[in-house]
């Protein structure tokens, strides 16, 4: 499994924790930055991670900004991305099971590292359930196609 990760300055510290955690588990990680706490623009990093996921270079993505909100909005502008802002393990599990989320978005100023790593573990280890949820995810794709014209 290869995971693409990216953050702005607001998510930088938590991203470092996540990268170390994933590498420690032997997971392949592509880190798109940012690489310091200097102020940068979150859409740049949301797009980079989203591009890696839709191209197939990464199986899943993890993005982090101060709240997880802006960087998820950026990622969700890329066709084929379903980025979920998550702050609890239940939602992390359900957004994989039911929504087939392909990017996890975390708020570095919202969740502590301990909880964030549990969320990451849940997200990357939970498969999409399919079945009736396939139809609903397909409907999301239909909406995306309708408004992409
Ligand atoms: C940066 O200050 C902050 O706006 C950003 O990290 C994020 O929270 C935006 O949604």
Backbone and ligand atoms as CSV (ligand in chain L), in Angstrom:
chain,resi,resn,atom,element,x,y,z
A,1,UNK,N,N,0.844,-1.202,0.000
A,1,UNK,CA,C,0.000,0.000,0.000
A,1,UNK,C,C,0.877,1.249,0.000
A,2,UNK,N,N,0.531,2.198,-0.882
A,2,UNK,CA,C,1.237,3.483,-0.872
A,2,UNK,C,C,0.258,4.583,-0.472
A,3,UNK,N,N,0.672,5.401,0.483
A,3,UNK,CA,C,-0.173,6.486,0.978
A,3,UNK,C,C,0.481,7.821,0.628
A,4,UNK,N,N,-0.293,8.694,-0.024
A,4,UNK,CA,C,0.172,10.055,-0.302
A,4,UNK,C,C,-0.231,10.950,0.857
A,5,UNK,N,N,0.682,11.765,1.340
A,5,UNK,CA,C,0.361,12.672,2.446
A,5,UNK,C,C,0.759,14.096,2.079
A,6,UNK,N,N,0.044,15.048,2.649
A,6,UNK,CA,C,0.377,16.448,2.428
A,6,UNK,C,C,-0.282,17.311,3.481
A,7,UNK,N,N,0.314,18.459,3.727
A,7,UNK,CA,C,-0.253,19.376,4.722
A,7,UNK,C,C,0.178,20.802,4.402
A,8,UNK,N,N,-0.498,21.760,5.040
A,8,UNK,CA,C,0.033,23.122,5.083
A,8,UNK,C,C,0.770,23.270,6.421
A,9,UNK,N,N,1.125,24.504,6.762
A,9,UNK,CA,C,1.852,24.748,8.020
A,9,UNK,C,C,1.014,24.373,9.240
A,10,UNK,N,N,-0.317,24.561,9.142
A,10,UNK,CA,C,-1.205,24.249,10.279
A,10,UNK,C,C,-1.273,22.755,10.570
A,11,UNK,N,N,-0.925,21.947,9.577
A,11,UNK,CA,C,-0.957,20.500,9.758
A,11,UNK,C,C,0.418,19.863,9.752
A,12,UNK,N,N,1.447,20.715,9.652
A,12,UNK,CA,C,2.805,20.194,9.460
A,12,UNK,C,C,3.251,19.247,10.590
A,13,UNK,N,N,3.088,19.682,11.827
A,13,UNK,CA,C,3.565,18.847,12.953
A,13,UNK,C,C,2.855,17.503,12.980
A,14,UNK,N,N,1.542,17.513,12.772
A,14,UNK,CA,C,0.798,16.245,12.786
A,14,UNK,C,C,1.189,15.385,11.584
A,15,UNK,N,N,1.430,16.007,10.449
A,15,UNK,CA,C,1.863,15.228,9.271
A,15,UNK,C,C,3.152,14.478,9.562
A,16,UNK,N,N,4.090,15.134,10.239
A,16,UNK,CA,C,5.359,14.473,10.587
A,16,UNK,C,C,5.077,13.226,11.437
A,17,UNK,N,N,4.174,13.361,12.402
A,17,UNK,CA,C,3.818,12.211,13.265
A,17,UNK,C,C,3.218,11.081,12.417
A,18,UNK,N,N,2.349,11.458,11.480
A,18,UNK,CA,C,1.677,10.457,10.640
A,18,UNK,C,C,2.681,9.750,9.725
A,19,UNK,N,N,3.565,10.520,9.121
A,19,UNK,CA,C,4.583,9.924,8.234
A,19,UNK,C,C,5.451,8.948,9.027
A,20,UNK,N,N,5.887,9.362,10.204
A,20,UNK,CA,C,6.726,8.474,11.032
A,20,UNK,C,C,5.975,7.213,11.427
A,21,UNK,N,N,4.697,7.389,11.764
A,21,UNK,CA,C,3.869,6.237,12.161
A,21,UNK,C,C,3.737,5.248,10.997
A,22,UNK,N,N,3.409,5.758,9.826
A,22,UNK,CA,C,3.210,4.878,8.668
A,22,UNK,C,C,4.510,4.187,8.270
A,23,UNK,N,N,5.593,4.933,8.242
A,23,UNK,CA,C,6.887,4.336,7.876
A,23,UNK,C,C,7.286,3.275,8.895
A,24,UNK,N,N,6.980,3.538,10.167
A,24,UNK,CA,C,7.279,2.572,11.230
A,24,UNK,C,C,6.514,1.269,11.069
A,25,UNK,N,N,5.377,1.349,10.388
A,25,UNK,CA,C,4.573,0.144,10.112
A,25,UNK,C,C,4.991,-0.525,8.801
A,26,UNK,N,N,5.940,0.073,8.112
A,26,UNK,CA,C,6.389,-0.481,6.839
A,26,UNK,C,C,5.520,-0.071,5.665
A,27,UNK,N,N,4.666,0.928,5.877
A,27,UNK,CA,C,3.802,1.417,4.788
A,27,UNK,C,C,4.610,2.380,3.913
A,28,UNK,N,N,4.467,2.256,2.606
A,28,UNK,CA,C,5.137,3.166,1.681
A,28,UNK,C,C,4.415,4.521,1.692
A,29,UNK,N,N,5.182,5.586,1.845
A,29,UNK,CA,C,4.603,6.932,1.970
A,29,UNK,C,C,5.227,7.858,0.931
A,30,UNK,N,N,4.385,8.629,0.244
A,30,UNK,CA,C,4.887,9.718,-0.592
A,30,UNK,C,C,4.472,11.019,0.075
A,31,UNK,N,N,5.458,11.794,0.507
A,31,UNK,CA,C,5.204,13.025,1.266
A,31,UNK,C,C,5.333,14.223,0.323
A,32,UNK,N,N,4.207,14.881,0.050
A,32,UNK,CA,C,4.185,16.019,-0.861
A,32,UNK,C,C,4.432,17.349,-0.154
A,33,UNK,N,N,4.842,17.309,1.115
A,33,UNK,CA,C,5.100,18.545,1.855
A,33,UNK,C,C,3.821,19.083,2.475
A,34,UNK,N,N,3.902,20.184,3.079
A,34,UNK,CA,C,5.004,21.101,3.238
A,34,UNK,C,C,6.052,20.526,4.196
A,35,UNK,N,N,7.247,21.079,4.167
A,35,UNK,CA,C,8.320,20.491,4.952
A,35,UNK,C,C,8.824,21.401,6.062
A,36,UNK,N,N,8.030,22.419,6.405
A,36,UNK,CA,C,8.401,23.272,7.546
A,36,UNK,C,C,7.130,23.948,8.057
A,37,UNK,N,N,7.271,24.692,9.157
A,37,UNK,CA,C,6.128,25.382,9.750
A,37,UNK,C,C,5.899,26.762,9.131
A,38,UNK,N,N,6.642,27.077,8.081
A,38,UNK,CA,C,6.475,28.366,7.396
A,38,UNK,C,C,5.117,28.407,6.686
A,39,UNK,N,N,4.468,29.564,6.710
A,39,UNK,CA,C,3.119,29.694,6.162
A,39,UNK,C,C,3.073,29.406,4.652
A,40,UNK,N,N,2.144,28.522,4.277
A,40,UNK,CA,C,1.936,28.159,2.866
A,40,UNK,C,C,0.423,28.071,2.617
A,41,UNK,N,N,0.038,27.790,1.388
A,41,UNK,CA,C,-1.381,27.764,1.012
A,41,UNK,C,C,-1.886,26.329,0.896
A,42,UNK,N,N,-2.876,25.980,1.710
A,42,UNK,CA,C,-3.350,24.585,1.774
A,42,UNK,C,C,-3.872,24.016,0.440
A,43,UNK,N,N,-4.475,24.821,-0.481
A,43,UNK,CA,C,-4.979,24.184,-1.710
A,43,UNK,C,C,-3.874,23.491,-2.518
A,44,UNK,N,N,-2.667,24.042,-2.466
A,44,UNK,CA,C,-1.545,23.471,-3.232
A,44,UNK,C,C,-1.303,22.018,-2.821
A,45,UNK,N,N,-1.355,21.759,-1.535
A,45,UNK,CA,C,-1.027,20.421,-1.014
A,45,UNK,C,C,-2.212,19.465,-1.127
A,46,UNK,N,N,-3.417,20.022,-0.990
A,46,UNK,CA,C,-4.606,19.190,-1.210
A,46,UNK,C,C,-4.654,18.666,-2.625
A,47,UNK,N,N,-4.313,19.540,-3.581
A,47,UNK,CA,C,-4.330,19.132,-4.994
A,47,UNK,C,C,-3.251,18.086,-5.287
A,48,UNK,N,N,-2.069,18.262,-4.724
A,48,UNK,CA,C,-0.967,17.309,-4.984
A,48,UNK,C,C,-1.345,15.904,-4.517
A,49,UNK,N,N,-1.915,15.811,-3.319
A,49,UNK,CA,C,-2.293,14.495,-2.788
A,49,UNK,C,C,-3.437,13.911,-3.617
A,50,UNK,N,N,-4.409,14.751,-3.961
A,50,UNK,CA,C,-5.544,14.288,-4.761
A,50,UNK,C,C,-5.080,13.756,-6.109
A,51,UNK,N,N,-4.159,14.451,-6.740
A,51,UNK,CA,C,-3.621,14.025,-8.041
A,51,UNK,C,C,-2.948,12.652,-7.923
A,52,UNK,N,N,-2.217,12.451,-6.853
A,52,UNK,CA,C,-1.542,11.152,-6.635
A,52,UNK,C,C,-2.570,10.031,-6.491
A,53,UNK,N,N,-3.686,10.325,-5.849
A,53,UNK,CA,C,-4.711,9.295,-5.635
A,53,UNK,C,C,-5.463,9.006,-6.945
A,54,UNK,N,N,-5.911,10.033,-7.656
A,54,UNK,CA,C,-6.693,9.767,-8.883
A,54,UNK,C,C,-5.821,9.161,-9.989
A,55,UNK,N,N,-4.530,9.455,-9.970
A,55,UNK,CA,C,-3.634,8.879,-10.997
A,55,UNK,C,C,-3.312,7.418,-10.707
A,56,UNK,N,N,-3.599,6.977,-9.475
A,56,UNK,CA,C,-3.281,5.604,-9.098
A,56,UNK,C,C,-1.889,5.451,-8.497
A,57,UNK,N,N,-1.139,6.553,-8.430
A,57,UNK,CA,C,0.196,6.497,-7.820
A,57,UNK,C,C,0.095,6.150,-6.335
A,58,UNK,N,N,-0.999,6.571,-5.708
A,58,UNK,CA,C,-1.237,6.256,-4.287
A,58,UNK,C,C,-2.578,5.541,-4.155
A,59,UNK,N,N,-2.643,4.620,-3.185
A,59,UNK,CA,C,-3.909,3.909,-2.942
A,59,UNK,C,C,-4.886,4.790,-2.174
A,60,UNK,N,N,-4.358,5.548,-1.223
A,60,UNK,CA,C,-5.161,6.438,-0.394
A,60,UNK,C,C,-4.340,7.690,-0.111
A,61,UNK,N,N,-5.020,8.749,0.330
A,61,UNK,CA,C,-4.317,9.978,0.702
A,61,UNK,C,C,-4.684,10.416,2.106
A,62,UNK,N,N,-3.769,11.150,2.706
A,62,UNK,CA,C,-4.038,11.774,4.012
A,62,UNK,C,C,-3.579,13.223,3.912
A,63,UNK,N,N,-4.496,14.151,4.209
A,63,UNK,CA,C,-4.160,15.575,4.167
A,63,UNK,C,C,-4.431,16.193,5.533
A,64,UNK,N,N,-3.637,17.191,5.870
A,64,UNK,CA,C,-3.765,17.843,7.176
A,64,UNK,C,C,-3.593,19.351,7.003
A,65,UNK,N,N,-4.538,20.121,7.532
A,65,UNK,CA,C,-4.332,21.567,7.677
A,65,UNK,C,C,-4.752,21.909,9.105
A,66,UNK,N,N,-4.956,23.175,9.408
A,66,UNK,CA,C,-5.287,23.521,10.787
A,66,UNK,C,C,-6.566,22.854,11.252
A,67,UNK,N,N,-7.585,22.910,10.406
A,67,UNK,CA,C,-8.882,22.326,10.746
A,67,UNK,C,C,-9.197,21.045,9.982
A,68,UNK,N,N,-8.498,20.804,8.907
A,68,UNK,CA,C,-8.828,19.700,7.997
A,68,UNK,C,C,-9.860,20.116,6.963
A,69,UNK,N,N,-10.424,21.305,7.114
A,69,UNK,CA,C,-11.535,21.715,6.245
A,69,UNK,C,C,-11.060,22.209,4.881
A,70,UNK,N,N,-10.190,23.198,4.885
A,70,UNK,CA,C,-9.786,23.808,3.613
A,70,UNK,C,C,-9.066,22.832,2.700
A,71,UNK,N,N,-8.201,22.033,3.268
A,71,UNK,CA,C,-7.414,21.112,2.433
A,71,UNK,C,C,-8.305,19.998,1.878
A,72,UNK,N,N,-9.376,19.641,2.621
A,72,UNK,CA,C,-10.350,18.669,2.097
A,72,UNK,C,C,-11.133,19.294,0.950
A,73,UNK,N,N,-11.511,20.564,1.111
A,73,UNK,CA,C,-12.241,21.244,0.021
A,73,UNK,C,C,-11.402,21.266,-1.243
A,74,UNK,N,N,-10.113,21.540,-1.093
A,74,UNK,CA,C,-9.214,21.554,-2.258
A,74,UNK,C,C,-9.172,20.170,-2.899
A,75,UNK,N,N,-8.961,19.155,-2.104
A,75,UNK,CA,C,-8.862,17.783,-2.643
A,75,UNK,C,C,-10.162,17.391,-3.340
A,76,UNK,N,N,-11.294,17.802,-2.759
A,76,UNK,CA,C,-12.589,17.413,-3.325
A,76,UNK,C,C,-12.914,18.117,-4.641
A,77,UNK,N,N,-12.122,19.102,-5.020
A,77,UNK,CA,C,-12.301,19.733,-6.341
A,77,UNK,C,C,-11.763,18.849,-7.462
A,78,UNK,N,N,-10.958,17.851,-7.103
A,78,UNK,CA,C,-10.355,16.971,-8.114
A,78,UNK,C,C,-11.311,15.807,-8.375
A,79,UNK,N,N,-11.632,15.617,-9.662
A,79,UNK,CA,C,-12.582,14.582,-10.070
A,79,UNK,C,C,-12.134,13.203,-9.576
A,80,UNK,N,N,-13.038,12.522,-8.917
A,80,UNK,CA,C,-12.723,11.173,-8.439
A,80,UNK,C,C,-12.333,11.120,-6.979
A,81,UNK,N,N,-12.190,12.303,-6.368
A,81,UNK,CA,C,-11.788,12.329,-4.952
A,81,UNK,C,C,-13.008,12.394,-4.041
A,82,UNK,N,N,-12.952,11.589,-2.998
A,82,UNK,CA,C,-13.924,11.659,-1.899
A,82,UNK,C,C,-13.106,11.831,-0.617
A,83,UNK,N,N,-12.885,13.101,-0.262
A,83,UNK,CA,C,-12.098,13.414,0.931
A,83,UNK,C,C,-13.032,13.659,2.104
A,84,UNK,N,N,-12.758,13.013,3.224
A,84,UNK,CA,C,-13.600,13.121,4.413
A,84,UNK,C,C,-12.827,13.770,5.560
A,85,UNK,N,N,-13.433,14.812,6.140
A,85,UNK,CA,C,-12.858,15.428,7.343
A,85,UNK,C,C,-13.296,14.589,8.532
A,86,UNK,N,N,-12.335,14.093,9.292
A,86,UNK,CA,C,-12.632,13.134,10.353
A,86,UNK,C,C,-11.947,13.549,11.661
A,87,UNK,N,N,-12.690,13.429,12.764
A,87,UNK,CA,C,-12.106,13.743,14.076
A,87,UNK,C,C,-12.425,12.652,15.100
A,88,UNK,N,N,-12.920,11.489,14.633
A,88,UNK,CA,C,-13.208,10.380,15.549
A,88,UNK,C,C,-13.053,9.064,14.793
A,89,UNK,N,N,-12.826,7.990,15.515
A,89,UNK,CA,C,-12.544,6.704,14.861
A,89,UNK,C,C,-13.794,6.094,14.223
A,90,UNK,N,N,-14.976,6.361,14.793
A,90,UNK,CA,C,-16.212,5.820,14.208
A,90,UNK,C,C,-16.401,6.362,12.787
A,91,UNK,N,N,-16.248,7.678,12.646
A,91,UNK,CA,C,-16.396,8.284,11.314
A,91,UNK,C,C,-15.315,7.800,10.363
A,92,UNK,N,N,-14.115,7.576,10.880
A,92,UNK,CA,C,-13.029,7.064,10.029
A,92,UNK,C,C,-13.411,5.701,9.461
A,93,UNK,N,N,-13.989,4.856,10.298
A,93,UNK,CA,C,-14.394,3.520,9.849
A,93,UNK,C,C,-15.557,3.619,8.853
A,94,UNK,N,N,-16.563,4.408,9.209
A,94,UNK,CA,C,-17.762,4.467,8.384
A,94,UNK,C,C,-17.519,5.131,7.026
A,95,UNK,N,N,-16.626,6.111,6.998
A,95,UNK,CA,C,-16.413,6.774,5.709
A,95,UNK,C,C,-15.645,5.873,4.733
A,96,UNK,N,N,-14.925,4.881,5.245
A,96,UNK,CA,C,-14.346,3.865,4.353
A,96,UNK,C,C,-15.424,2.830,3.993
A,97,UNK,N,N,-16.132,2.316,4.991
A,97,UNK,CA,C,-17.134,1.271,4.755
A,97,UNK,C,C,-18.233,1.729,3.804
A,98,UNK,N,N,-18.767,2.917,4.049
A,98,UNK,CA,C,-19.971,3.355,3.331
A,98,UNK,C,C,-19.701,4.330,2.198
A,99,UNK,N,N,-18.729,5.214,2.362
A,99,UNK,CA,C,-18.506,6.270,1.354
A,99,UNK,C,C,-17.316,5.977,0.445
A,100,UNK,N,N,-16.572,4.931,0.751
A,100,UNK,CA,C,-15.336,4.636,0.004
A,100,UNK,C,C,-14.459,5.874,-0.107
A,101,UNK,N,N,-14.361,6.605,1.005
A,101,UNK,CA,C,-13.500,7.799,1.018
A,101,UNK,C,C,-12.093,7.400,0.612
A,102,UNK,N,N,-11.483,8.212,-0.248
A,102,UNK,CA,C,-10.120,7.881,-0.676
A,102,UNK,C,C,-9.078,8.853,-0.139
A,103,UNK,N,N,-9.551,9.891,0.562
A,103,UNK,CA,C,-8.618,10.779,1.268
A,103,UNK,C,C,-9.176,11.066,2.663
A,104,UNK,N,N,-8.317,10.935,3.642
A,104,UNK,CA,C,-8.629,11.296,5.031
A,104,UNK,C,C,-8.088,12.697,5.282
A,105,UNK,N,N,-8.944,13.566,5.835
A,105,UNK,CA,C,-8.497,14.922,6.139
A,105,UNK,C,C,-8.589,15.164,7.637
A,106,UNK,N,N,-7.483,15.620,8.212
A,106,UNK,CA,C,-7.393,15.825,9.663
A,106,UNK,C,C,-7.048,17.281,9.977
A,107,UNK,N,N,-7.495,17.740,11.132
A,107,UNK,CA,C,-7.156,19.075,11.610
A,107,UNK,C,C,-6.042,18.999,12.640
A,108,UNK,N,N,-4.894,19.533,12.285
A,108,UNK,CA,C,-3.751,19.501,13.203
A,108,UNK,C,C,-3.975,20.330,14.453
A,109,UNK,N,N,-4.944,21.289,14.378
A,109,UNK,CA,C,-5.267,22.107,15.547
A,109,UNK,C,C,-6.546,21.613,16.216
A,110,UNK,N,N,-7.040,20.456,15.757
A,110,UNK,CA,C,-8.312,19.922,16.263
A,110,UNK,C,C,-8.091,18.626,17.035
A,111,UNK,N,N,-7.347,17.699,16.448
A,111,UNK,CA,C,-7.125,16.398,17.096
A,111,UNK,C,C,-5.670,16.267,17.535
A,112,UNK,N,N,-5.477,15.657,18.689
A,112,UNK,CA,C,-4.124,15.371,19.169
A,112,UNK,C,C,-3.528,14.211,18.379
A,113,UNK,N,N,-2.223,14.052,18.511
A,113,UNK,CA,C,-1.527,13.025,17.717
A,113,UNK,C,C,-2.010,11.626,18.072
A,114,UNK,N,N,-2.282,11.375,19.351
A,114,UNK,CA,C,-2.707,10.029,19.761
A,114,UNK,C,C,-3.985,9.609,19.054
A,115,UNK,N,N,-4.982,10.472,19.097
A,115,UNK,CA,C,-6.257,10.180,18.429
A,115,UNK,C,C,-6.065,10.142,16.913
A,116,UNK,N,N,-5.308,11.076,16.397
A,116,UNK,CA,C,-5.104,11.140,14.941
A,116,UNK,C,C,-4.511,9.834,14.413
A,117,UNK,N,N,-3.576,9.248,15.134
A,117,UNK,CA,C,-2.951,8.012,14.653
A,117,UNK,C,C,-3.930,6.841,14.710
A,118,UNK,N,N,-4.819,6.834,15.702
A,118,UNK,CA,C,-5.888,5.813,15.743
A,118,UNK,C,C,-6.819,5.989,14.541
A,119,UNK,N,N,-7.131,7.227,14.222
A,119,UNK,CA,C,-7.983,7.518,13.062
A,119,UNK,C,C,-7.302,7.049,11.780
A,120,UNK,N,N,-6.021,7.356,11.651
A,120,UNK,CA,C,-5.255,6.932,10.470
A,120,UNK,C,C,-5.274,5.411,10.362
A,121,UNK,N,N,-5.005,4.724,11.459
A,121,UNK,CA,C,-4.965,3.258,11.445
A,121,UNK,C,C,-6.320,2.686,11.010
A,122,UNK,N,N,-7.391,3.238,11.578
A,122,UNK,CA,C,-8.740,2.781,11.230
A,122,UNK,C,C,-9.020,3.020,9.754
A,123,UNK,N,N,-8.672,4.207,9.279
A,123,UNK,CA,C,-8.964,4.579,7.893
A,123,UNK,C,C,-8.245,3.664,6.905
A,124,UNK,N,N,-6.964,3.422,7.136
A,124,UNK,CA,C,-6.201,2.656,6.130
A,124,UNK,C,C,-6.469,1.155,6.215
A,125,UNK,N,N,-7.034,0.690,7.334
A,125,UNK,CA,C,-7.235,-0.759,7.482
A,125,UNK,C,C,-8.681,-1.195,7.235
A,126,UNK,N,N,-9.569,-0.241,6.948
A,126,UNK,CA,C,-10.982,-0.574,6.742
A,126,UNK,C,C,-11.308,-0.589,5.252
A,127,UNK,N,N,-11.844,-1.701,4.729
A,127,UNK,CA,C,-12.199,-1.754,3.299
A,127,UNK,C,C,-13.583,-1.157,3.033
A,128,UNK,N,N,-13.840,-0.812,1.783
A,128,UNK,CA,C,-15.177,-0.390,1.350
A,128,UNK,C,C,-16.098,-1.606,1.402
A,129,UNK,N,N,-17.298,-1.403,1.933
A,129,UNK,CA,C,-18.242,-2.508,2.101
A,129,UNK,C,C,-18.926,-2.901,0.796
A,130,UNK,N,N,-19.064,-1.964,-0.124
A,130,UNK,CA,C,-19.735,-2.261,-1.392
A,130,UNK,C,C,-21.232,-2.465,-1.188
A,131,UNK,N,N,-21.824,-3.391,-1.968
A,131,UNK,CA,C,-23.259,-3.666,-1.857
A,131,UNK,C,C,-24.089,-2.429,-2.123
A,132,UNK,N,N,-25.048,-2.144,-1.249
A,132,UNK,CA,C,-25.930,-0.988,-1.467
A,132,UNK,C,C,-25.158,0.332,-1.470
A,133,UNK,N,N,-23.995,0.329,-0.852
A,133,UNK,CA,C,-23.197,1.559,-0.794
A,133,UNK,C,C,-22.532,1.863,-2.130
A,134,UNK,N,N,-22.353,0.829,-2.926
A,134,UNK,CA,C,-21.774,1.023,-4.263
A,134,UNK,C,C,-22.687,1.951,-5.075
A,135,UNK,N,N,-23.988,1.681,-5.006
A,135,UNK,CA,C,-24.959,2.487,-5.762
A,135,UNK,C,C,-24.891,3.952,-5.315
A,136,UNK,N,N,-24.746,4.160,-4.030
A,136,UNK,CA,C,-24.743,5.536,-3.509
A,136,UNK,C,C,-23.453,6.261,-3.891
A,137,UNK,N,N,-22.356,5.548,-3.855
A,137,UNK,CA,C,-21.089,6.163,-4.268
A,137,UNK,C,C,-21.135,6.449,-5.778
A,138,UNK,N,N,-21.763,5.551,-6.538
A,138,UNK,CA,C,-21.930,5.795,-7.977
A,138,UNK,C,C,-22.769,7.057,-8.221
A,139,UNK,N,N,-23.753,7.286,-7.353
A,139,UNK,CA,C,-24.575,8.504,-7.482
A,139,UNK,C,C,-23.729,9.750,-7.216
A,140,UNK,N,N,-22.811,9.661,-6.289
A,140,UNK,CA,C,-21.889,10.791,-6.069
A,140,UNK,C,C,-21.106,11.078,-7.345
A,141,UNK,N,N,-20.641,10.013,-7.981
A,141,UNK,CA,C,-19.870,10.159,-9.223
A,141,UNK,C,C,-20.731,10.772,-10.323
A,142,UNK,N,N,-22.022,10.402,-10.350
A,142,UNK,CA,C,-22.943,10.964,-11.355
A,142,UNK,C,C,-23.120,12.471,-11.149
A,143,UNK,N,N,-23.234,12.882,-9.911
A,143,UNK,CA,C,-23.375,14.321,-9.624
A,143,UNK,C,C,-22.122,15.059,-10.097
A,144,UNK,N,N,-20.984,14.465,-9.784
A,144,UNK,CA,C,-19.702,15.063,-10.177
A,144,UNK,C,C,-19.635,15.215,-11.700
A,145,UNK,N,N,-20.056,14.172,-12.423
A,145,UNK,CA,C,-20.008,14.204,-13.892
A,145,UNK,C,C,-20.953,15.277,-14.425
A,146,UNK,N,N,-22.144,15.354,-13.815
A,146,UNK,CA,C,-23.160,16.324,-14.273
A,146,UNK,C,C,-22.632,17.765,-14.177
A,147,UNK,N,N,-21.930,18.085,-13.115
A,147,UNK,CA,C,-21.492,19.457,-12.912
A,147,UNK,C,C,-20.055,19.703,-13.406
A,148,UNK,N,N,-19.479,18.691,-14.053
A,148,UNK,CA,C,-18.116,18.871,-14.611
A,148,UNK,C,C,-18.178,19.399,-16.027
A,149,UNK,N,N,-19.395,19.445,-16.602
A,149,UNK,CA,C,-19.517,19.835,-18.009
A,149,UNK,C,C,-19.259,21.323,-18.204
L,1,LIG,C1,C,-4.083,28.309,8.138
L,1,LIG,O1,O,-3.986,29.305,9.083
L,1,LIG,C2,C,-5.468,27.668,8.186
L,1,LIG,O2,O,-6.417,28.533,7.641
L,1,LIG,C3,C,-5.471,26.338,7.475
L,1,LIG,O3,O,-4.526,25.503,8.044
L,1,LIG,C4,C,-6.767,25.543,7.492
L,1,LIG,O4,O,-7.266,25.419,8.780
L,1,LIG,C5,C,-7.778,25.951,6.506
L,1,LIG,O5,O,-8.853,25.338,6.365
